[in-house]
Amino acid sequence: MNPKAISQYALCIAVSIALVACGSSSTDSEKISADNTANTTTTEKDNKAQNVFNTIPGPVEATEILKGAGAKYNPKYLNPIENVSKYSTVTAKALNLGIYSSDLSFTSVFDQTQESMLYLKCTNNLATGLGISGAFDENTTSRIEANMEHRDSLLKIISDSYWTSDSYLKNNGQAGVSSLLVAGGWIEGLYIATQIANDTKNENLISQIGGQKESIDNLTDLLGSYKDNTGVNDMYNNILELKKIYDGLPVASTTTDATKKESEKTSVKLSPEQLKLITDKVTEIRKKIIQ
C-alpha cells in the first residue's frame, strides 16, 4: 500500500511523510527558519508537502487494505513509548512527532484504546516541546476518548491534529521543521507497510509499496528545499539512498480506483530481493530517527 496510505492508516500516515535525529544539541545551527528558504517560495514548498500525500488513500480505504492484507495489531511495529524521553533536539522532536503520530493512528485503527492514549501522550509531549499548542492537548484527548467507538471520526481527529502541527510550524517560520514532521510520518508508514508485507506476503500490499516512486520523488523535492539546514540535510541524504532503489524499479502501472473519485493507485511487481532492499533501507533510516 502506498506509504501515505499507510501513514493515513497508521496515522496521517503514513504518515512514510516523515526526519532523522542527528544527535546534535539544540543550537542556532539546528533551528530551521525561513531564512534558509529564500530561493523557494512558501507556496511552492506547501505544494511539495501536499504532493507527498496526493496519491495516498484515506483512512477508511487504508484500513481496508491493511486488514485485507491480513494485518493484525502488533506492537513490535511501533516506536516504544519509553523512547520519547530521548528526543531533546528540535530535529529529533519533529521527526518523532511524525513517527508517533503514525503509531497513534495505527493503535486507533486496531481499537487499542489503552495504547492509543499512551501514544497520544507521546505526541503531546513532543508537540509541546516544539511549541505547538492545541494540536495534541487535553481537548484532543477528550475528543479522542469520546470517539473511540467511531473509527472514521477518530482517525480524522488524529489527522487534523497532525496537520494543525504542520500548519503551526509553517506559519511560525519553521517550515523546515514541518518538512521533518511530514517526512517522519511518511517513513513510519512505509516501515509499517514493509513489516506487514513481509509478515503476510500479501501481493497487493507489496505491489503498492513498489509504486511509491512519485511519493519519494515529491518527498525528496520537499526536503531538498531545506537541505541547507543540518538536520534536514541528514534526512535528505538518507531519503536519496532510498530513492536510488526506487529509481531502479520498473515503471509503475496506474489504475483508476472506481470507489474513490479522481484517485489513482500505482503498483509495481516487486521481487523478493527488491522488497528486501526497500525494507532494509527503510528500517535503517527509521532506526536513525528513533534511536
C-alpha positions in Angstrom: 0.0 0.0 0.0 1.1 3.5 -0.6 3.1 4.9 2.3 0.7 7.6 2.6 -2.0 5.1 2.7 -0.1 3.6 5.5 0.6 6.9 7.0 -3.0 7.8 6.9 -3.9 4.5 8.3 -1.1 4.2 10.7 -1.8 7.8 11.1 -1.6 10.5 8.8 0.4 8.3 8.0 1.5 7.2 6.6 2.2 9.1 7.6 6.4 7.4 5.4 5.6 11.6 5.5 8.3 11.5 7.9 13.4 13.1 9.5 16.4 11.9 11.1 17.8 12.5 14.6 21.2 14.0 14.0 22.4 13.7 17.6 23.4 17.3 17.8 22.4 19.7 20.5 19.6 22.2 20.0 21.7 25.1 18.8 21.2 28.0 16.5 22.7 25.9 13.7 19.9 23.4 14.2 17.0 25.8 14.2 15.3 25.9 10.9 13.9 29.2 9.8 12.5 30.9 6.8 15.9 32.5 6.1 17.2 29.1 4.8 14.4 29.0 2.2 14.9 32.3 0.3 15.3 30.6 -3.1 11.9 28.9 -3.0 8.5 30.4 -2.3 6.3 29.3 0.5 3.6 28.4 -1.9 5.8 26.1 -3.9 7.0 24.4 -0.7 3.5 24.0 0.6 2.6 22.3 -2.7 5.5 19.9 -2.4 4.3 18.9 1.1 0.8 18.3 -0.2 2.1 16.4 -3.2 3.8 13.8 -0.9 0.3 12.8 0.1 -1.6 13.2 -3.1 -1.7 9.6 -4.1 -2.4 8.2 -0.7 -5.8 6.7 0.1 -7.8 8.0 3.0 -8.1 6.3 6.5 -11.0 4.1 5.7 -9.6 2.7 2.4 -6.2 2.3 4.0 -7.7 0.3 6.9 -9.4 -2.0 4.5 -6.2 -2.5 2.6 -4.3 -3.4 5.7 -6.9 -5.7 7.1 -7.4 -7.2 3.7 -3.7 -8.0 3.7 -4.2 -10.0 6.9 -2.6 -7.4 9.1 -3.0 -7.8 12.8 -2.2 -5.5 15.6 1.4 -6.0 16.7 3.2 -3.5 19.0 6.6 -4.6 17.5 5.8 -2.3 14.5 5.7 0.8 16.7 8.3 3.1 18.3 8.3 2.2 22.0 6.7 4.9 24.2 9.6 4.9 26.5 11.8 6.3 23.7 10.0 9.7 23.9 12.3 10.9 26.7 15.4 10.6 24.4 14.3 13.2 21.9 15.7 16.6 23.1 16.7 18.3 19.9 14.4 20.1 17.5 15.2 17.7 14.7 14.6 14.6 16.8 11.3 16.0 18.2 10.0 16.9 14.7 10.9 13.5 13.2 9.5 11.5 16.0 6.3 13.6 16.3 5.7 12.3 12.8 6.6 8.8 13.9 4.4 8.8 17.0 1.5 10.4 15.1 1.5 7.4 12.7 1.8 5.0 15.6 -1.2 6.7 17.3 -3.3 6.2 14.2 -2.2 2.5 13.9 -3.2 1.8 17.5 -6.5 3.5 16.9 -7.2 1.6 13.7 -6.9 -1.7 15.6 -9.0 -0.5 18.6 -6.1 -0.5 21.1 -7.7 2.1 23.4 -5.1 2.0 26.2 -2.2 2.1 23.8 -3.8 4.9 21.8 -3.9 7.1 24.9 -0.2 6.3 25.7 0.8 7.3 22.2 -1.3 10.4 22.4 0.7 11.4 25.4 3.9 10.9 23.4 2.7 13.2 20.6 1.5 15.8 23.1 4.9 15.7 24.8 6.8 16.3 21.5 4.4 18.8 20.2 4.7 20.8 23.4 8.4 20.6 23.1 8.2 22.2 19.7 6.0 25.0 21.0 2.9 23.6 19.2 -0.1 24.3 21.4 -3.6 22.8 20.8 -2.6 20.0 18.4 -2.5 17.1 20.8 -3.7 18.8 24.0 -6.4 17.9 26.6 -9.2 18.9 24.2 -7.8 16.5 21.6 -7.6 13.8 24.3 -11.3 14.4 25.2 -12.4 14.2 21.6 -10.4 11.0 21.0 -11.9 9.4 24.2 -15.4 10.4 23.0 -14.9 8.8 19.6 -13.1 5.6 20.5 -16.1 3.6 19.1 -16.2 5.7 15.9 -13.1 4.8 13.9 -13.6 7.2 11.0 -14.1 10.2 13.3 -11.2 9.1 15.4 -8.8 9.0 12.5 -10.0 12.4 11.3 -9.3 13.9 14.7 -5.8 12.5 14.7 -5.2 13.6 11.1 -6.4 17.1 11.8 -4.1 17.3 14.8 -1.2 16.2 12.7 -1.9 18.9 10.1 -2.5 21.5 12.8 1.1 20.9 13.9 2.3 21.2 10.3 0.4 24.4 9.8 1.6 25.9 13.0 5.3 25.3 12.2 4.9 26.7 8.7 3.1 29.8 9.9 5.8 30.5 12.5 8.8 30.5 10.3 9.7 26.8 10.9 8.7 25.3 7.5 11.9 23.2 7.6 10.9 21.6 10.8 7.5 21.0 9.3 9.2 19.1 6.4 10.7 16.8 9.0 7.3 16.1 10.6 5.9 15.2 7.2 9.0 13.0 6.4 8.7 11.2 9.8 5.1 10.2 9.2 5.9 9.0 5.7 8.8 6.9 6.7 6.9 5.3 9.6 4.0 4.5 7.2 6.4 2.8 4.7 8.2 1.0 7.5 4.9 -0.5 8.9 3.8 -1.4 5.4 7.0 -3.3 4.7 6.9 -5.1 8.0 3.3 -6.2 7.4 4.1 -7.1 3.8 7.0 -9.3 4.9 4.8 -11.0 7.6 1.8 -11.6 5.4 3.3 -11.9 1.9 0.2 -10.0 0.6 0.9 -9.3 -3.1 -1.4 -6.2 -3.3 0.4 -4.6 -0.4 3.8 -5.5 -1.8 3.0 -4.1 -5.3 1.8 -0.8 -3.8 4.9 -0.5 -1.8 6.7 -0.8 -5.1 4.6 2.0 -6.6 5.9 4.7 -4.3 8.3 6.4 -6.7 6.2 9.5 -7.2 5.8 9.9 -3.4 9.5 9.6 -2.8 10.3 12.0 -5.6 8.0 14.6 -4.0 9.5 14.0 -0.5 13.0 14.4 -1.9 11.9 17.6 -3.5 10.4 18.9 -0.3 13.4 18.1 1.9 15.7 19.4 -0.8 14.2 22.8 -0.3 15.6 23.0 3.2 18.7 20.9 2.9 20.9 23.9 3.9 19.9 23.0 7.4 22.0 20.3 9.1 19.0 18.3 10.4 17.1 18.4 7.2 20.2 17.6 5.1 20.9 14.4 7.0 17.4 13.2 6.3 17.6 14.4 2.7 20.7 12.3 2.1 19.1 9.2 3.7 16.0 9.6 1.5 18.2 10.0 -1.6 19.6 6.5 -0.8 16.1 5.1 -0.7 15.2 7.0 -3.9 18.1 5.2 -5.7 16.4 1.9 -5.0 13.1 3.1 -6.3 14.7 4.6 -9.4 16.0 1.1 -10.3 12.5 -0.4 -10.2 10.3 -0.9 -13.3 7.9 1.9 -14.2 4.7 1.7 -12.1 1.4 0.9 -13.7 -1.6 3.2 -12.8 -5.2 2.1 -12.4 -8.3 4.1 -11.5 -10.0 3.1 -8.3 -13.7 3.2 -9.1 -14.6 3.5 -5.4 -12.7 6.9 -5.0 -13.3 9.9 -7.1 -10.3 11.0 -9.1 -8.0 8.8 -7.1 -5.3 6.6 -8.5 -3.2 3.7 -7.3 0.2 2.8 -8.7 1.8 -0.6 -8.3 5.0 -2.4 -9.2 5.5 -6.1 -9.0 8.5 -6.4 -6.6 10.7 -9.4 -6.5 11.6 -10.7 -3.0 15.1 -9.2 -3.5 13.6 -5.8 -4.3 11.3 -5.9 -1.4 14.2 -6.8 0.9 16.2 -3.8 -0.4 13.4 -1.4 0.3 12.7 -3.0 3.7 16.3 -2.9 4.8 16.8 0.7 3.7 13.6 2.0 5.3 14.4 0.1 8.5 17.9 1.6 8.6 16.5 5.2 8.1 13.9 4.6 10.8 16.5 3.3 13.2 18.4 6.5 12.9 15.3 8.5 13.6 14.1 6.7 16.7 17.5 5.8 18.3 
